Amino acid sequence: MKRRLTTIERAKEDFTMLELEEQVKKYVTELQSEVAELINAEPQTPEEMHQVFLLKKRIVDAVLTEARIDENREIHVRFRTDFLIHAV
């Protein structure tokens, strides 16, 4: 039992050292920057328009689990996680 507890404590220490909160904050900051760029993008060719669309789709797929419009034309979204609490 002591060996198992020691293993768990070591795993916990390793996990704490990963600095996940900082990594999530960095990810959200980068995502916000990319979204701002895409919002302000002015594609000139059909190929550029398609590339912008694909980038927007990739962000939506990464962040949302569901997006739908109901019969009253209201938009409902469900996020994979609460990214908004990590926004800078």
Order of alpha helices (4+ residues) and beta strands (2+ residues): alpha-alpha-alpha-beta-beta
